[in-house]
């Protein structure tokens, strides 16, 4: 028989849509999970199954050979009405599935076991399930392994959702920064035109040029589509040019990045990390010192990843990482959020020789 509609169906479907996973290509992260589930549970079929309004769609599957089937014949649509786990030792002996055409056929589905995939709010969006063509039961060890693997599926989905939200935040930041800089640029332009001093006009013209350049960069990032790629060497040169005039006398900035193209999203996140590190080093690292150096370097590793190192030769323990961490500063949060968008892990060191941030990322 066809399963009843979930009592929180619209909320459940809204959450499923938010994951933006339906109709996406196969991915090894999920394929490996169903392969392992099938092997551990000794079943010919295993599926990461997402329950849509009128269909069940398979993000990954072993033993089926299709990506979706109608909801009318879905065994998993019964599972989403349960609390966490559903096991049917013999589908022909269970009222929910005894008349299901997929179970009645020769070599039909005679066994089902599945754990729910739940959102953080507890809404079921699908299952990780295993199926067999003969009646049986899972052992306790198999059942526990299936539970762990289902949790890994949810972790993968939640990670993708978190990254998607970070990307939306980045786009909003780029848009707002661009608009704010354009407003400031308009104000500087107005002041320049009203100024009576040639020296002040020259200074304001230089400021206006810098503001327009940064606003243009954020506009470029905001409008870049997924297929656009930017050259890191050019990005580094532009960043060095833009940040040079931020520096007090005696503080120098050098940015050396490899001539390799990366996706616009990676370039935007990297630009945010580098510029924030430089700004925080200028602010915190040198105190009353009249000389200092900030370097940002990059290189391609043997495995094709891009290794980045940001360092200053400032006061070290009194510098960006210590002060910002102890105060919960916005600068550090922005830096680590940017590194997170690159799916990298930040490595900080800070001593008498200065502060260093290192990380490596794929340039997609």
C-alpha positions in Angstrom: 0.0 0.0 0.0 1.1 3.6 -0.6 2.5 5.3 2.5 0.6 8.1 4.3 1.9 11.7 3.8 4.3 12.8 6.5 2.5 15.0 9.1 5.1 17.8 8.5 5.3 17.2 4.8 5.7 20.8 3.7 8.4 21.6 6.3 10.2 18.3 5.4 10.2 19.1 1.7 11.3 22.7 2.3 14.3 21.4 4.2 15.1 18.8 1.5 15.0 21.7 -1.1 17.4 23.7 1.1 20.0 21.0 0.8 20.0 21.5 -3.0 21.0 17.9 -3.5 18.2 16.6 -5.8 19.2 15.8 -9.4 22.9 16.4 -8.7 25.6 14.1 -10.3 26.9 11.0 -8.6 29.7 11.7 -6.1 32.3 9.3 -4.7 31.7 10.4 -1.1 28.2 8.9 -1.3 29.0 6.1 -3.7 31.6 4.8 -1.2 29.0 4.8 1.6 26.5 2.7 -0.2 29.2 0.3 -1.4 30.4 -0.2 2.1 26.8 -0.6 3.5 26.1 -3.3 0.9 29.3 -5.1 1.7 28.9 -5.0 5.5 25.2 -5.9 5.4 25.8 -8.6 2.7 23.0 -7.3 0.6 22.9 -6.8 -3.2 21.3 -3.4 -3.0 22.1 -0.3 -1.0 20.7 3.2 -1.6 21.0 6.8 -0.4 17.4 7.7 -1.0 15.8 11.1 -0.8 12.0 11.3 -0.6 10.5 14.0 -2.8 6.9 14.9 -3.2 6.1 12.5 -6.0 9.2 10.4 -6.4 12.2 8.9 -4.5 15.5 10.0 -5.9 18.8 8.1 -5.4 21.9 10.2 -4.7 23.9 6.9 -4.7 22.9 3.3 -5.3 24.3 -0.2 -5.7 22.3 -2.9 -7.4 19.4 -0.8 -8.8 20.8 0.8 -11.9 18.3 3.7 -11.8 18.3 7.2 -10.2 14.6 7.5 -9.3 11.3 5.6 -9.0 7.7 6.7 -8.4 6.7 7.3 -4.8 3.8 4.8 -5.1 6.2 1.8 -5.0 8.6 3.3 -2.5 9.5 1.3 0.6 11.4 4.2 2.0 8.3 6.4 2.0 7.1 4.1 4.8 10.4 4.5 6.6 10.1 8.3 6.9 7.0 7.8 9.0 9.1 6.0 11.6 11.3 7.4 14.3 14.8 6.4 13.3 15.0 2.8 11.8 12.7 0.5 9.9 13.5 -3.2 9.2 11.1 -5.5 7.3 12.4 -9.1 7.5 9.9 -10.3 4.9 8.1 -7.7 2.8 5.4 -10.2 1.7 4.5 -10.7 5.4 4.2 -7.0 6.2 0.9 -5.1 5.4 2.8 -2.0 4.3 4.6 -3.8 1.5 2.8 -7.1 0.8 1.0 -5.7 -2.3 4.0 -3.7 -3.6 4.7 -4.7 -7.2 8.5 -4.4 -6.5 8.1 -7.1 -3.9 5.7 -9.4 -5.8 7.9 -9.8 -8.9 10.1 -12.8 -9.4 13.4 -11.9 -7.5 11.5 -9.0 -6.0 12.5 -7.1 -2.9 11.9 -9.3 0.1 14.0 -7.6 2.7 14.4 -3.9 3.7 16.3 -2.1 6.4 17.0 1.6 6.6 18.0 4.4 8.9 16.5 7.9 8.5 18.5 10.8 7.2 17.3 13.7 9.4 17.9 17.4 9.3 19.1 19.3 12.4 15.4 19.9 13.3 14.7 16.2 13.2 12.8 16.3 9.8 13.3 13.1 7.7 14.5 13.8 4.2 15.3 10.2 3.2 17.1 7.1 4.2 20.3 5.0 3.9 18.9 1.6 3.3 19.9 -1.9 2.2 17.6 -4.4 0.4 17.7 -8.1 -0.5 15.8 -10.5 -2.7 15.3 -13.0 0.1 13.9 -12.6 3.6 16.4 -12.1 6.4 17.5 -10.0 9.4 20.5 -7.8 10.1 22.8 -8.7 12.9 23.3 -6.2 15.7 26.8 -5.4 14.3 25.4 -4.8 10.8 22.6 -2.6 12.2 25.0 -0.5 14.1 27.3 -0.1 11.1 24.4 1.0 9.0 23.5 3.6 11.7 27.0 5.0 11.6 27.1 5.2 7.8 23.7 7.0 7.8 25.2 9.5 10.2 28.0 10.1 7.7 25.6 10.7 4.9 23.9 13.4 7.0 27.3 14.9 7.9 28.1 15.2 4.2 24.8 16.9 3.5 25.2 19.3 6.4 28.7 20.2 5.3 27.5 21.1 1.8 24.6 23.1 3.3 27.0 25.0 5.5 29.4 25.8 2.6 26.4 27.0 0.5 25.3 29.3 3.3 28.9 30.6 3.5 28.9 31.3 -0.2 25.6 33.3 0.1 27.2 35.3 2.9 30.3 36.0 0.8 28.2 37.2 -2.1 26.2 39.5 0.2 29.4 40.8 1.8 30.9 41.5 -1.7 27.7 43.3 -2.7 27.5 45.4 0.4 31.2 46.2 0.4 31.0 47.3 -3.2 28.0 49.5 -2.6 29.6 51.0 0.6 32.9 51.7 -1.2 31.0 53.4 -4.1 29.2 55.6 -1.6 32.5 56.5 0.0 34.1 57.1 -3.4 31.3 59.5 -4.3 31.8 61.4 -1.1 35.6 61.6 -1.7 35.0 62.8 -5.3 32.7 65.5 -4.0 35.3 66.7 -1.5 38.0 66.7 -4.2 36.0 68.9 -6.5 35.3 71.4 -3.7 38.8 71.5 -2.4 40.9 74.7 -3.0 44.2 73.0 -2.4 46.1 71.3 -5.2 47.8 69.1 -2.7 44.5 68.0 -1.1 43.1 67.4 -4.6 46.0 65.1 -5.5 45.6 63.2 -2.2 41.9 62.8 -2.6 42.3 61.7 -6.2 44.7 59.0 -5.1 42.2 57.9 -2.4 39.4 57.9 -4.9 41.4 55.7 -7.3 42.1 53.2 -4.6 38.5 53.0 -3.5 37.3 52.5 -7.0 39.8 49.8 -7.6 38.7 47.8 -4.5 35.0 48.4 -5.4 35.7 47.1 -8.9 37.3 44.0 -7.5 34.3 43.2 -5.3 32.0 43.8 -8.2 34.1 41.4 -10.3 33.8 38.7 -7.5 30.1 39.3 -7.0 29.2 39.0 -10.7 31.6 36.1 -11.5 29.8 33.0 -12.4 30.9 29.5 -11.5 32.9 29.1 -14.8 35.0 32.2 -14.4 38.6 31.8 -13.4 41.1 34.4 -12.2 44.9 34.4 -12.3 46.5 34.3 -8.8 49.6 36.2 -9.9 47.5 39.1 -11.2 45.3 38.9 -8.1 48.4 39.1 -5.9 49.9 42.0 -7.8 46.6 43.9 -7.5 46.3 43.2 -3.8 49.9 44.4 -3.2 49.2 47.6 -5.1 46.0 48.2 -3.1 47.4 47.5 0.3 50.7 49.3 -0.2 49.1 52.7 0.5 47.5 51.4 3.7 50.9 50.9 5.2 52.6 53.5 7.6 56.1 54.6 6.6 58.6 51.8 6.9 56.1 48.9 6.8 56.3 47.0 3.5 53.9 44.5 1.9 55.0 41.9 -0.7 52.6 39.5 -2.4 54.0 36.7 -4.6 51.5 34.2 -5.9 52.0 31.5 -8.6 50.6 32.2 -12.2 47.8 29.7 -11.9 44.1 30.1 -12.5 41.5 29.4 -9.8 37.8 29.7 -9.6 36.2 33.0 -8.8 34.9 31.8 -5.5 38.3 30.5 -4.4 39.9 33.8 -5.5 37.4 35.8 -3.5 37.9 33.8 -0.4 41.7 33.9 -0.7 41.6 37.6 -1.4 39.5 38.1 1.8 42.0 36.0 3.9 45.1 37.8 2.5 43.8 41.3 2.8 42.5 40.7 6.3 45.8 39.2 7.4 47.6 42.2 6.0 45.2 44.7 7.6 45.4 43.0 11.0 49.2 42.8 10.9 49.4 46.5 10.1 47.1 47.2 13.0 48.5 44.9 15.7 51.9 43.5 14.8 54.3 46.5 14.8 53.2 48.7 17.7 55.7 51.6 17.7 58.2 50.1 15.4 59.2 52.1 12.4 60.1 49.2 10.2 58.3 45.9 9.4 57.5 43.5 6.6 54.4 41.5 5.6 54.7 38.8 3.1 52.1 36.6 1.3 53.6 33.8 -0.8 52.1 30.9 -2.7 53.4 27.8 -4.4 52.0 24.7 -6.1 52.6 21.5 -4.2 53.5 18.1 -5.7 49.8 17.0 -5.5 48.5 20.1 -7.3 47.3 22.0 -4.3 48.1 25.6 -3.7 50.1 26.3 -0.6 49.7 29.8 0.9 51.8 31.4 3.7 51.0 34.8 5.2 53.5 36.1 7.6 54.7 39.3 9.3 58.0 39.9 11.2 56.2 41.9 13.9 55.7 41.5 17.6 54.7 37.9 17.4 52.8 36.9 20.5 51.4 40.4 20.7 50.3 40.2 17.1 47.3 39.3 15.1 46.7 35.8 16.3 47.0 36.4 20.1 45.2 39.7 20.3 42.5 38.7 17.9 41.9 35.3 19.5 41.8 36.6 23.0 39.3 39.4 22.1 37.3 37.2 19.7 38.2 39.8 17.1 36.3 40.1 13.8 39.5 40.0 11.8 40.4 36.4 13.0 36.8 35.2 12.4 36.9 36.6 8.8 40.2 35.0 8.1 39.2 31.6 9.4 35.8 31.8 7.6 37.7 32.5 4.4 40.0 29.6 4.9 37.0 27.4 5.6 35.4 28.5 2.3 38.5 27.1 0.7 37.9 23.8 2.5 41.3 24.2 4.1 42.6 24.2 7.7 44.5 27.2 9.1 47.8 26.6 10.8 48.9 29.5 13.0 52.3 30.1 14.6 53.2 33.3 16.6 56.5 33.9 18.4 59.1 36.6 18.8 59.9 36.4 15.0 56.3 37.3 14.0 53.0 35.6 13.1 52.5 33.1 10.3 49.3 31.7 8.8 49.6 28.7 6.5 47.1 26.6 4.6 46.7 24.6 1.4 43.6 24.4 -0.9 42.4 23.1 -4.3 42.0 25.9 -6.8 38.6 24.8 -8.2 
